Amino acid sequence: MRMQATIRDFRTHLGTIREQQGISQQELSRYSGLELSYIQEIENGDVVPELVVLLTIADTLDIDVKGWFDY
């Protein structure tokens, strides 16, 4: 049960970080090279991204992956 809560918190936190930086999902898609639909699926909780995707998004948003989970 805790794992599901962590994933839910993570996707919410991702959206918050992206919005705080003033970046739309479409811009994140363009900057990261990831499909817009995939970013939407991550933020909606429909998929759990692989580590390489997390690293790509973190690099695009210029954040530390560890900081992503400090909420």
Buried (B, 14 or more C-beta within 10 A) or exposed (E): EEEEEEBEEBBEBBBEBBEEEEBEBEBBBEBBEBEBEBBBBBBEEEBEBEEEBBEBBBEBBEBEEEEBEEE
